[in-house]
Amino acid sequence: MGMEDDSKNFLVLIVQTVSSIILWLLINIFIGLYLKYGLFDSTPTLINIGYYCIFITGCFLLFKYFKKRWQAIDIS
């Protein structure tokens, strides 16, 4: 009485996607809020601009990776 392989692979893909997003968000929350790279007093500094550039680039690359993984599966 086991799961079918397709159902199991689909569930694993969902769990890996959700856990990857949560880990990525926790890392960015730590760097942005705890280390205060995402906050600025009156004007943004070079560190703030660098943080947001890395944040946006990471977001783009993460979703590009997810798009590639999700297109590789056959849902039918």
C-alpha distance (Angstrom), angle and dihedral (degrees) to the residues before:
residue distance angle dihedral
M1 . . .
G2 3.73 . .
M3 3.74 135.1 .
E4 3.75 119.5 -91.2
D5 3.78 112.8 -100.7
D6 3.80 94.1 -117.3
S7 3.79 93.1 51.5
K8 3.79 91.6 46.4
N9 3.82 92.9 49.3
F10 3.80 90.8 47.8
L11 3.81 92.1 50.8
V12 3.81 91.3 47.4
L13 3.81 89.7 51.3
I14 3.80 91.2 51.7
V15 3.82 93.0 48.4
Q16 3.81 92.5 46.5
T17 3.80 91.7 49.5
V18 3.80 94.2 49.1
S19 3.80 93.7 44.4
S20 3.82 92.0 47.9
I21 3.81 91.3 52.1
I22 3.82 91.8 47.8
L23 3.82 91.9 49.1
W24 3.82 91.5 47.6
L25 3.81 91.1 49.4
L26 3.81 93.2 47.7
I27 3.80 91.2 51.6
N28 3.80 91.4 49.3
I29 3.80 92.5 46.2
F30 3.81 89.8 51.9
I31 3.80 93.9 48.3
G32 3.79 96.3 39.0
L33 3.80 101.8 41.5
Y34 3.80 108.1 19.0
L35 3.81 95.8 41.8
K36 3.85 88.8 33.8
Y37 3.80 96.4 -131.3
G38 3.79 90.6 130.9
L39 3.81 94.0 51.8
F40 3.78 128.5 72.8
D41 3.79 132.7 -176.6
S42 3.79 107.3 -140.9
T43 3.80 106.2 -26.9
P44 3.79 131.2 18.5
T45 3.78 117.2 -103.5
L46 3.78 128.5 -147.8
I47 3.82 90.4 -95.7
N48 3.83 90.8 54.6
I49 3.80 92.4 49.2
G50 3.81 90.6 47.6
Y51 3.79 91.4 49.7
Y52 3.79 92.8 52.0
C53 3.82 92.3 45.4
I54 3.81 90.2 52.5
F55 3.83 90.1 44.4
I56 3.80 93.2 53.0
T57 3.81 93.0 42.7
G58 3.81 91.0 48.8
C59 3.79 90.8 48.6
F60 3.80 91.5 50.9
L61 3.81 93.5 47.3
L62 3.81 93.3 45.6
F63 3.80 93.5 52.4
K64 3.80 91.4 43.2
Y65 3.82 87.9 54.7
F66 3.82 91.6 48.4
K67 3.79 91.5 48.6
K68 3.81 90.0 53.1
R69 3.83 92.6 48.3
W70 3.79 94.8 46.2
Q71 3.80 93.3 47.4
A72 3.79 90.1 53.8
I73 3.81 93.0 65.3
D74 3.79 124.1 82.9
I75 3.80 112.4 -131.7
S76 3.76 107.4 -171.6
